[in-house]
Amino acid sequence: MPQKTLRFKIYQDGRVEETLEGFIGNSCNEATKNLEDALGKVTVKNKTSDAFISNQNEKLKQFNHESNVTL
């Protein structure tokens, strides 16, 4: 399992820039939800390439559970 890293840069004007590494798919949204709610309005979100990677293991488990085929 890759290491998960959250980095925050706080500017003098109060803006906060967060960078996440090692999060797959939308799991980054779950990891930062409480922080973002506490900090206030999110104005911009830029996704990294990790956000577009799907969790193949979860999809395979779901497929295996929903079908009669065992992989």
LOVEXKOL-653862 format. One record per residue (C-alpha): x, y, z; residue number from 0; residue in one letter; chain. Coordinates in nm, 3 decimals, decimal comma, padded with zeros to 5 digits. Layout:
xx  yy  zz  seq  type  mol
X  Y  Z  NUM  A  A
...
This chain:
xx  yy  zz  seq  type  mol
00,000  00,000  00,000  0  M  A
00,150  00,337  -00,098  1  P  A
00,229  00,599  00,161  2  Q  A
-00,038  00,868  00,191  3  K  A
00,081  01,226  00,236  4  T  A
-00,108  01,550  00,299  5  L  A
00,079  01,878  00,254  6  R  A
-00,054  02,223  00,339  7  F  A
00,079  02,561  00,233  8  K  A
-00,075  02,860  00,409  9  I  A
-00,027  03,194  00,236  10  Y  A
-00,011  03,533  00,407  11  Q  A
-00,346  03,630  00,256  12  D  A
-00,513  03,331  00,428  13  G  A
-00,538  03,099  00,129  14  R  A
-00,461  02,735  00,202  15  V  A
-00,323  02,505  -00,063  16  E  A
-00,341  02,133  00,007  17  E  A
-00,161  01,866  -00,189  18  T  A
-00,236  01,499  -00,142  19  L  A
-00,025  01,208  -00,260  20  E  A
-00,095  00,836  -00,256  21  G  A
-00,474  00,861  -00,254  22  F  A
-00,655  00,660  -00,522  23  I  A
-00,974  00,781  -00,689  24  G  A
-01,202  00,995  -00,474  25  N  A
-01,053  00,879  -00,143  26  S  A
-00,875  01,216  -00,121  27  C  A
-01,215  01,387  -00,080  28  N  A
-01,299  01,163  00,215  29  E  A
-00,958  01,226  00,373  30  A  A
-00,989  01,605  00,363  31  T  A
-01,364  01,660  00,409  32  K  A
-01,348  01,751  00,780  33  N  A
-01,048  01,980  00,728  34  L  A
-01,211  02,160  00,437  35  E  A
-01,535  02,202  00,632  36  D  A
-01,341  02,356  00,922  37  A  A
-01,129  02,584  00,703  38  L  A
-01,418  02,728  00,505  39  G  A
-01,512  02,763  00,140  40  K  A
-01,313  02,560  -00,113  41  V  A
-01,267  02,771  -00,424  42  T  A
-01,051  02,548  -00,646  43  V  A
-00,980  02,175  -00,664  44  K  A
-00,723  02,039  -00,907  45  N  A
-00,703  01,662  -00,937  46  K  A
-00,373  01,483  -00,981  47  T  A
-00,334  01,175  -01,197  48  S  A
-00,391  00,956  -00,887  49  D  A
-00,752  01,075  -00,876  50  A  A
-00,819  00,904  -01,208  51  F  A
-00,685  00,565  -01,100  52  I  A
-00,960  00,324  -01,006  53  S  A
-00,925  00,070  -00,731  54  N  A
-00,920  -00,249  -00,938  55  Q  A
-00,930  -00,477  -00,631  56  N  A
-01,259  -00,327  -00,511  57  E  A
-01,413  -00,350  -00,858  58  K  A
-01,303  -00,712  -00,887  59  L  A
-01,453  -00,800  -00,547  60  K  A
-01,779  -00,630  -00,642  61  Q  A
-01,790  -00,807  -00,980  62  F  A
-01,715  -01,142  -00,819  63  N  A
-01,988  -01,086  -00,561  64  H  A
-02,249  -00,984  -00,820  65  E  A
-02,180  -01,263  -01,069  66  S  A
-02,174  -01,640  -01,067  67  N  A
-01,824  -01,640  -01,211  68  V  A
-01,533  -01,689  -00,973  69  T  A
-01,207  -01,524  -01,072  70  L  A
